[in-house]
Amino acid sequence: MHPVELQGRIDRELKSLPALRAPGTLLPRVLAAVRHWADRPWYARAWFTWPMWWRVASAVALLAVLAGVGVALPVVQDSVAARAAAVHLPVSVSASVDVAAAARRVVVIASTLRTLWVAIAGPFVAYAFLLLVLMGLLCAACAAALNRVAFGRTAHS
Protein backbone atom coordinates (compact mmCIF):
# COMPACT_ATOMS: atom_id res chain seq x y z
CA MET A 1 0.00 0.00 0.00
CA HIS A 2 1.30 3.43 -0.92
CA PRO A 3 2.04 5.79 2.02
CA VAL A 4 -0.50 8.38 0.80
CA GLU A 5 -3.24 5.71 0.63
CA LEU A 6 -2.24 4.45 4.06
CA GLN A 7 -2.40 7.96 5.47
CA GLY A 8 -5.86 8.49 3.97
CA ARG A 9 -7.13 5.19 5.35
CA ILE A 10 -5.76 5.91 8.84
CA ASP A 11 -7.31 9.37 8.72
CA ARG A 12 -10.75 7.94 7.77
CA GLU A 13 -10.56 5.29 10.49
CA LEU A 14 -9.59 7.79 13.16
CA LYS A 15 -12.35 10.20 12.15
CA SER A 16 -14.91 7.39 12.29
CA LEU A 17 -14.11 6.66 15.94
CA PRO A 18 -16.59 8.07 18.46
CA ALA A 19 -15.48 11.11 20.43
CA LEU A 20 -14.17 10.35 23.89
CA ARG A 21 -16.18 11.75 26.76
CA ALA A 22 -14.67 13.02 29.96
CA PRO A 23 -15.98 11.58 33.22
CA GLY A 24 -18.78 13.59 34.77
CA THR A 25 -16.73 14.24 37.88
CA LEU A 26 -13.78 15.77 36.00
CA LEU A 27 -15.10 19.32 35.65
CA PRO A 28 -16.19 19.70 39.31
CA ARG A 29 -12.83 18.34 40.49
CA VAL A 30 -10.88 20.69 38.23
CA LEU A 31 -12.99 23.68 39.32
CA ALA A 32 -12.53 22.74 42.98
CA ALA A 33 -8.76 22.47 42.51
CA VAL A 34 -8.64 25.86 40.78
CA ARG A 35 -10.78 27.44 43.51
CA HIS A 36 -8.54 25.91 46.21
CA TRP A 37 -5.44 27.21 44.40
CA ALA A 38 -6.91 30.71 44.04
CA ASP A 39 -8.07 30.84 47.69
CA ARG A 40 -4.58 30.33 49.11
CA PRO A 41 -3.42 32.98 51.58
CA TRP A 42 -1.10 35.68 50.25
CA TYR A 43 1.97 34.26 52.00
CA ALA A 44 1.54 30.88 50.26
CA ARG A 45 1.66 32.46 46.81
CA ALA A 46 4.61 33.62 44.71
CA TRP A 47 6.64 36.43 46.28
CA PHE A 48 5.84 38.86 43.43
CA THR A 49 2.11 38.56 44.22
CA TRP A 50 2.51 39.51 47.89
CA PRO A 51 1.25 42.94 49.02
CA MET A 52 3.83 45.64 48.37
CA TRP A 53 4.58 46.36 52.03
CA TRP A 54 5.25 42.69 52.78
CA ARG A 55 7.60 42.46 49.81
CA VAL A 56 9.49 45.54 50.99
CA ALA A 57 9.62 44.23 54.56
CA SER A 58 10.88 40.82 53.46
CA ALA A 59 13.54 42.38 51.21
CA VAL A 60 14.70 44.62 54.07
CA ALA A 61 14.78 41.63 56.42
CA LEU A 62 16.86 39.66 53.92
CA LEU A 63 19.31 42.56 53.55
CA ALA A 64 19.51 42.89 57.33
CA VAL A 65 20.30 39.19 57.70
CA LEU A 66 22.97 39.37 55.00
CA ALA A 67 24.51 42.49 56.56
CA GLY A 68 24.44 40.85 59.99
CA VAL A 69 26.21 37.79 58.64
CA GLY A 70 28.77 39.99 56.89
CA VAL A 71 29.48 41.94 60.06
CA ALA A 72 29.40 38.97 62.43
CA LEU A 73 31.51 36.61 60.34
CA PRO A 74 34.87 38.28 61.08
CA VAL A 75 34.03 38.40 64.79
CA VAL A 76 33.15 34.70 64.81
CA GLN A 77 36.32 33.86 62.90
CA ASP A 78 38.45 35.81 65.38
CA SER A 79 36.67 34.17 68.32
CA VAL A 80 37.22 30.68 66.88
CA ALA A 81 40.87 31.45 66.17
CA ALA A 82 41.39 32.80 69.71
CA ARG A 83 39.78 29.75 71.34
CA ALA A 84 41.72 27.40 69.08
CA ALA A 85 44.95 29.16 70.00
CA ALA A 86 44.04 28.95 73.71
CA VAL A 87 43.76 25.16 73.53
CA HIS A 88 46.62 24.84 71.03
CA LEU A 89 44.55 23.44 68.15
CA PRO A 90 45.78 24.02 64.61
CA VAL A 91 42.92 25.84 62.89
CA SER A 92 43.14 27.34 59.45
CA VAL A 93 41.09 30.43 60.19
CA SER A 94 42.30 33.49 58.36
CA ALA A 95 42.94 36.56 60.43
CA SER A 96 40.12 39.01 59.91
CA VAL A 97 39.66 42.66 60.65
CA ASP A 98 37.45 43.98 63.41
CA VAL A 99 33.90 45.23 62.95
CA ALA A 100 34.90 48.88 62.56
CA ALA A 101 37.27 48.04 59.74
CA ALA A 102 34.58 45.95 58.05
CA ALA A 103 32.11 48.82 58.35
CA ARG A 104 34.67 51.24 56.85
CA ARG A 105 35.21 48.81 53.98
CA VAL A 106 31.45 48.67 53.32
CA VAL A 107 31.26 52.48 53.28
CA VAL A 108 34.16 52.71 50.84
CA ILE A 109 32.61 50.12 48.52
CA ALA A 110 29.21 51.86 48.63
CA SER A 111 30.80 55.24 47.89
CA THR A 112 32.79 53.79 45.02
CA LEU A 113 29.73 52.15 43.50
CA ARG A 114 27.73 55.38 43.82
CA THR A 115 30.50 57.38 42.16
CA LEU A 116 30.76 54.88 39.31
CA TRP A 117 26.99 54.96 38.84
CA VAL A 118 26.84 58.77 38.72
CA ALA A 119 29.87 59.14 36.46
CA ILE A 120 29.51 56.20 34.08
CA ALA A 121 26.24 54.29 34.15
CA GLY A 122 23.74 56.99 35.12
CA PRO A 123 23.86 59.05 31.90
CA PHE A 124 23.34 55.97 29.73
CA VAL A 125 20.33 54.47 31.53
CA ALA A 126 17.78 56.55 29.60
CA TYR A 127 19.43 55.66 26.29
CA ALA A 128 19.61 51.98 27.19
CA PHE A 129 15.93 51.98 28.18
CA LEU A 130 14.99 53.69 24.90
CA LEU A 131 17.05 51.13 22.98
CA LEU A 132 15.31 48.25 24.78
CA VAL A 133 11.88 49.69 24.00
CA LEU A 134 12.78 50.11 20.32
CA MET A 135 14.15 46.57 20.17
CA GLY A 136 10.92 45.24 21.67
CA LEU A 137 8.81 47.15 19.15
CA LEU A 138 11.00 45.90 16.32
CA CYS A 139 10.63 42.30 17.52
CA ALA A 140 6.85 42.71 17.72
CA ALA A 141 6.74 44.16 14.19
CA CYS A 142 8.88 41.30 12.85
CA ALA A 143 6.66 38.72 14.56
CA ALA A 144 3.53 40.31 13.10
CA ALA A 145 5.06 40.43 9.61
CA LEU A 146 6.27 36.83 9.86
CA ASN A 147 2.86 35.69 11.06
CA ARG A 148 1.17 37.43 8.14
CA VAL A 149 3.64 36.32 5.47
CA ALA A 150 4.41 32.77 6.62
CA PHE A 151 0.96 31.77 7.77
CA GLY A 152 -1.14 34.06 5.60
CA ARG A 153 -3.21 35.31 8.49
CA THR A 154 -3.44 38.11 10.97
CA ALA A 155 -3.05 37.79 14.71
CA HIS A 156 -6.24 37.19 16.67
CA SER A 157 -6.80 38.56 20.15
Secondary structure by P-SEA (a helix, b strand, c coil): ccaaaaaaaaaaaaaaccccccccaaaaaaaaaaaaaaaccccccccccccaaaaaaaaaaaaaaaaaaaaaaaaaaaaaaaaaaaacccccccccccaaaaaaaaaaaaaaaaaaaacccccaaaaaaaaaaaaaaaaaaaaaaaaaacccccccc
